[in-house]
Amino acid sequence: MSDQQPYGQQQYGDGQQYGEAYPNQGYDPYQQQYGQQQQAQQQQQPPPQAPAWPGQQQAYDDGQAQQYTQQWQGQTWETQMHAPVSQAPAAPAAVAEVPGTPYLPPQGAAPGTPGATGDAGAAGYGPATVAGNARITDAQRARLEGRSPIIEPGMQPAALTAVLGLLLSGTAAVGSYALVVPLVVLQAVTAAGWFRLNGMWPARQGIALAFAGGVTADIALLAAGRENAPAAILGTLGVWVLLTLVLQLRSHADPDTRMYGLMATVASAALAIIAAGHLAAEPDAVTVGAAAVAVAVLARALPLPTPASVVVALLAAAGAGVAVGGMTDLGSEGAFLGLAAGVCALIGHRVASYDYPSRFVHFTAGVALPLAAAAPAVYLVGRALA
């Protein structure tokens, strides 16, 4: 047996050092380095002082922490494996309040600079703000600036309305079957424009249903004759309202969406069917009324103040009624028909101008609604004058 003391009998309290108790373990530089650093920190600790105020105590703690932080100079695993982190820049003393108003791009800015009009990333809009979304609609901006949010169709849709009105006026003098051609175009544009005016797009089924109602009314009028026009128009309208109700009840959409779609489809079909009143009216009345609508819409599109433009449009409609009425059997009484058709046309024009509509609305509802709205006046006033 060896004279070496067993492992279990070695004690730390016998005054032996770590190397003496375990001679086979060798020299530990980390233990010695830790002991030297601990001894140096104990020597550098200041003597205890009396309690100080909170501000002085905080300054003392900061200075002591800085002193201890600078004491460690050896390389550790963290300093070898991680890159040093630089101190973040100091925050400004005060931050200016963000106004939150929309930023308007500078006039004449270069296309490549931020905020320029031609820049695709910020076309017409400014940078984001902490006050909310600065991207407002044109209608909201117009209301904030005190301007009217209503945009009228303009001269190009008015020109198309005038062309379609003149086609109705000319073909009415030829015959009923010739009148059907521009009338079908009017009914199709009316159905599409009304759905787009109500923000429902695409709505192919609703547009097709409303257009089919107008065509059905045309066929019923051609089959029944002008003497039975009220029964043909009202009968078609009743059937189409019932058909629309049945189709909407079969829909799986939520109740609000179904109700909104029901109202839009019924109104669109009603306008397309009512437009068939041009086919039910006397040919001379259609000739005078359609021409009066064409002249009234063109006059309304002139760059004049709104009250003056309305007055000029109504006078032009009455004048066109007198001029075209002289070519027919109505004579000077065509002024009443022209004035009535002009009033209805301006109502349809105003409906198509509602709340910053899109360009598609102007070239559908803006073109068709003046002529479709004038159909009842052409039928009723024409029969009264005849």
C-alpha positions in Angstrom: 0.0 0.0 0.0 1.2 3.5 -0.7 1.9 6.0 2.1 -0.1 8.7 0.3 -3.2 9.8 2.2 -6.5 8.7 0.7 -8.6 11.2 -1.2 -11.5 11.2 1.3 -9.1 12.1 4.2 -7.7 15.3 2.7 -9.2 18.5 4.3 -9.0 22.1 3.4 -8.7 23.2 7.0 -5.2 21.8 7.5 -3.5 24.8 6.1 -2.5 23.2 2.8 -2.8 25.1 -0.4 -4.7 23.9 -3.4 -1.6 22.7 -5.2 -0.4 20.9 -2.0 -3.6 19.1 -1.5 -3.8 18.0 -5.1 -0.3 17.8 -6.4 -1.4 16.0 -9.6 -3.8 18.8 -10.7 -1.1 21.3 -11.8 -1.2 25.0 -11.8 -4.4 26.9 -12.3 -3.8 30.4 -13.8 -7.5 31.4 -13.8 -7.7 30.8 -10.0 -4.7 32.9 -9.4 -5.9 35.7 -11.7 -9.3 35.8 -10.0 -7.6 36.0 -6.6 -5.4 38.8 -7.7 -8.3 40.8 -9.1 -10.5 40.3 -6.1 -7.6 41.4 -3.8 -7.1 44.6 -6.0 -10.8 45.4 -5.9 -10.8 45.1 -2.1 -7.8 47.4 -1.8 -9.5 50.1 -4.0 -12.8 50.2 -2.1 -13.2 53.5 -0.4 -13.9 53.6 3.4 -17.5 53.8 4.5 -19.0 57.3 4.6 -22.0 58.8 6.2 -25.3 58.6 4.3 -25.7 61.3 1.7 -28.6 62.9 -0.1 -30.2 61.0 -3.0 -28.5 63.1 -5.6 -25.1 62.7 -4.0 -25.7 59.0 -3.5 -26.5 58.6 -7.2 -23.3 60.4 -8.3 -21.3 58.2 -6.0 -22.9 55.1 -7.4 -22.2 56.2 -11.0 -18.6 57.0 -10.2 -18.1 53.7 -8.4 -19.7 51.7 -11.3 -17.5 53.5 -13.8 -14.4 52.7 -11.7 -15.3 49.0 -11.5 -16.1 48.9 -15.2 -12.7 50.2 -16.2 -10.9 47.9 -13.8 -11.5 44.7 -15.9 -8.9 44.7 -18.7 -8.6 41.0 -19.5 -10.1 39.4 -22.7 -13.2 37.2 -22.1 -15.3 35.1 -24.3 -17.7 38.0 -24.9 -15.0 40.4 -26.0 -13.5 37.8 -28.4 -16.7 36.5 -30.0 -18.8 39.7 -30.3 -18.0 43.0 -31.9 -17.8 46.1 -29.7 -21.0 48.1 -29.5 -20.7 51.8 -29.9 -22.6 54.1 -27.7 -25.9 55.4 -29.1 -26.1 59.1 -29.8 -27.8 61.2 -27.2 -31.5 62.0 -27.8 -32.4 65.7 -28.5 -33.6 67.7 -25.6 -37.0 68.4 -27.1 -38.9 67.1 -30.0 -40.9 69.4 -32.1 -44.6 68.7 -32.3 -45.7 67.2 -35.6 -48.5 69.3 -37.0 -50.3 66.4 -38.7 -51.5 68.4 -41.7 -51.1 66.8 -45.2 -47.8 67.5 -46.8 -48.2 69.0 -50.3 -45.3 68.2 -52.7 -43.3 71.3 -53.8 -44.2 72.8 -57.1 -41.6 72.2 -59.8 -39.7 69.4 -58.0 -37.6 67.1 -60.0 -39.1 63.7 -60.8 -36.4 61.9 -58.9 -36.7 63.8 -55.7 -39.1 62.8 -52.8 -42.4 64.5 -53.0 -42.2 65.2 -56.8 -45.4 64.8 -58.7 -43.8 62.3 -61.1 -42.4 60.1 -58.4 -44.3 56.8 -58.4 -43.5 56.1 -54.8 -45.0 59.3 -53.4 -47.2 60.5 -56.2 -49.2 63.4 -54.8 -48.6 62.4 -51.2 -46.2 63.5 -48.5 -44.2 61.4 -46.0 -45.9 59.5 -43.2 -46.6 61.3 -40.0 -47.3 60.2 -36.4 -50.5 62.1 -36.4 -52.3 59.6 -38.7 -52.8 58.9 -42.4 -52.5 62.1 -44.4 -53.9 60.5 -47.6 -57.4 61.9 -47.9 -59.8 61.7 -50.8 -60.3 64.5 -53.2 -63.8 65.0 -51.9 -62.6 65.4 -48.3 -59.8 67.8 -49.4 -62.4 69.9 -51.3 -64.6 70.1 -48.2 -61.7 71.1 -46.0 -60.7 73.8 -48.4 -64.3 75.1 -48.6 -64.9 73.9 -52.2 -67.7 71.9 -53.6 -67.0 68.1 -53.7 -69.2 67.8 -56.8 -67.6 67.3 -60.1 -69.7 67.6 -63.2 -69.2 65.2 -66.2 -67.8 67.9 -68.4 -67.9 68.6 -72.1 -66.9 65.2 -73.5 -69.7 63.3 -71.8 -72.1 66.1 -72.8 -71.0 65.7 -76.4 -71.7 62.0 -76.3 -75.1 62.7 -74.8 -75.8 65.2 -77.6 -74.8 62.6 -80.2 -77.0 59.9 -78.7 -79.9 62.4 -78.3 -79.6 63.5 -81.9 -79.7 59.8 -82.9 -82.9 59.3 -80.9 -84.4 62.5 -82.5 -83.5 61.5 -86.0 -84.5 57.8 -85.8 -87.8 58.7 -84.2 -88.9 60.4 -87.4 -87.9 57.3 -89.4 -89.9 54.7 -87.4 -90.1 52.6 -84.2 -87.8 49.9 -85.3 -85.1 52.4 -86.2 -85.6 54.1 -82.8 -84.9 50.8 -81.1 -81.2 50.8 -82.1 -80.0 53.9 -80.2 -82.6 53.1 -77.4 -80.9 49.8 -76.7 -77.6 51.5 -76.4 -79.1 54.0 -74.0 -80.5 51.3 -71.8 -77.2 49.4 -71.7 -75.2 52.5 -70.7 -77.9 53.4 -68.1 -77.7 50.0 -66.4 -73.9 50.0 -66.3 -73.6 53.6 -65.2 -76.1 53.3 -62.3 -74.2 50.4 -60.7 -70.9 52.1 -61.0 -72.4 55.3 -59.7 -73.4 53.4 -56.5 -69.9 52.0 -56.1 -70.9 48.4 -57.1 -68.4 47.2 -59.6 -68.1 44.7 -61.1 -71.8 43.8 -61.0 -72.3 41.8 -64.2 -75.3 39.9 -63.1 -77.1 43.1 -61.9 -76.2 45.0 -65.1 -77.4 42.1 -67.3 -80.6 41.8 -65.3 -81.4 45.6 -65.6 -80.5 45.6 -69.3 -82.7 42.6 -69.9 -85.6 44.4 -68.3 -85.2 47.4 -70.6 -85.0 45.1 -73.7 -88.1 43.2 -72.5 -90.0 46.5 -72.2 -89.0 47.4 -75.7 -90.3 44.1 -77.0 -93.5 44.5 -75.1 -94.1 48.0 -76.5 -93.4 46.8 -80.1 -95.8 43.9 -79.6 -98.6 45.9 -77.7 -98.4 49.2 -79.5 -98.3 52.8 -78.2 -101.9 52.6 -77.1 -101.0 50.0 -74.5 -97.7 51.5 -73.5 -98.5 52.1 -69.8 -99.5 48.5 -69.3 -96.4 47.2 -71.1 -94.0 49.4 -69.1 -95.6 49.0 -65.7 -96.1 45.3 -66.3 -92.4 44.8 -67.2 -91.4 46.9 -64.2 -93.5 44.8 -61.8 -92.2 41.5 -63.1 -88.6 42.7 -62.9 -89.0 43.9 -59.3 -90.4 40.5 -58.3 -87.6 38.7 -60.2 -85.0 40.8 -58.5 -86.4 40.0 -55.1 -86.3 36.3 -55.8 -82.7 36.4 -57.0 -81.6 38.4 -54.0 -83.3 36.0 -51.6 -81.2 33.2 -53.1 -78.0 35.1 -52.4 -75.7 34.0 -49.6 -74.4 37.4 -48.8 -75.0 39.2 -45.5 -78.3 41.1 -45.1 -76.9 44.5 -45.5 -75.2 43.6 -48.8 -78.3 41.9 -50.1 -80.5 44.9 -49.3 -78.0 47.3 -51.0 -77.8 45.1 -54.1 -81.6 44.8 -54.2 -82.1 48.5 -54.2 -79.3 49.1 -56.8 -80.7 46.4 -59.1 -84.3 47.6 -58.8 -83.3 51.2 -59.5 -81.1 50.3 -62.4 -83.8 48.1 -64.0 -86.4 50.8 -63.4 -84.3 53.4 -65.2 -83.6 51.1 -68.1 -87.3 50.2 -68.4 -88.4 53.9 -68.0 -86.0 54.8 -70.9 -88.4 52.8 -73.1 -90.7 55.7 -72.8 -89.0 57.2 -75.8 -90.4 54.2 -77.8 -93.9 54.7 -76.2 -94.1 58.4 -76.9 -95.3 60.1 -80.1 -92.6 60.3 -82.8 -92.8 64.1 -82.9 -92.5 64.4 -79.1 -89.3 62.2 -79.2 -87.9 64.3 -82.0 -88.4 67.5 -80.0 -87.5 66.2 -76.6 -84.3 64.3 -77.5 -83.0 67.4 -79.4 -83.9 69.6 -76.4 -81.9 67.3 -74.0 -78.9 67.4 -76.4 -78.8 71.2 -76.4 -79.5 71.5 -72.7 -76.6 69.2 -71.7 -74.2 71.0 -74.0 -75.2 74.4 -72.5 -74.9 73.0 -69.0 -71.3 72.0 -69.7 -70.2 75.5 -70.6 -67.7 77.1 -68.2 -70.2 79.3 -66.4 -71.3 79.7 -62.7 -73.8 77.0 -61.8 -76.9 79.3 -61.5 -76.1 81.0 -64.8 -75.4 77.6 -66.4 -78.7 76.2 -65.3 -80.6 79.2 -66.6 -78.8 79.1 -69.9 -79.4 75.3 -70.3 -83.2 75.7 -69.7 -83.5 78.6 -72.1 -81.5 76.6 -74.7 -83.8 73.6 -74.2 -86.9 75.7 -74.7 -85.4 77.3 -77.7 -84.5 73.9 -79.2 -88.1 72.9 -78.6 -89.4 75.8 -80.5 -86.9 75.3 -83.4 -87.4 71.6 -83.8 -91.1 71.8 -83.0 -91.6 74.1 -86.0 -90.4 71.2 -88.1 -93.1 68.9 -86.7 -96.8 69.2 -85.9 -96.1 70.6 -82.4 -95.1 74.0 -83.6 -94.4 76.6 -80.9 -95.9 74.3 -78.3 -92.6 72.4 -78.5 -91.2 75.0 -76.1 -93.1 73.4 -73.2 -91.9 70.0 -74.2 -88.4 71.2 -74.6 -88.4 72.9 -71.2 -89.8 69.9 -69.4 -87.3 67.6 -71.1 -84.5 70.0 -70.2 -85.5 70.1 -66.5 -85.4 66.3 -66.3 -82.1 66.2 -68.2 -80.5 68.6 -65.7 -81.8 66.4 -62.8 -80.1 63.3 -64.4 -77.0 65.4 -65.0 -76.8 66.4 -61.4 -77.2 62.8 -60.2 -74.3 61.7 -62.3 -72.1 64.5 -60.8 -72.4 63.3 -57.2 -69.3 63.4 -54.9 -66.2 63.1 -57.0 -67.2 60.2 -59.3 -64.8 58.3 -61.4 -64.2 58.9 -65.1 -66.2 55.7 -65.9 -69.2 57.2 -64.1 -69.0 60.3 -66.2 -68.9 58.4 -69.5 -71.8 56.0 -68.5 -74.2 57.6 -66.1 -73.2 61.1 -67.1 -74.1 60.3 -70.7 -77.2 58.2 -70.2 -79.0 59.6 -67.2 -80.1 62.9 -68.8 -81.8 61.1 -71.6 -83.3 58.3 -69.5 -84.7 60.8 -66.9 -86.3 62.8 -69.7 -88.3 59.8 -71.1 -91.3 60.2 -68.8 -91.6 63.9 -69.6 -91.3 63.2 -73.3 -94.1 60.6 -73.1 -96.5 62.6 -70.8 -96.1 66.1 -72.2 -96.1 64.7 -75.7 -99.4 63.0 -75.2 -100.8 66.1 -73.6 -99.8 68.3 -76.5 -100.9 65.8 -79.1 
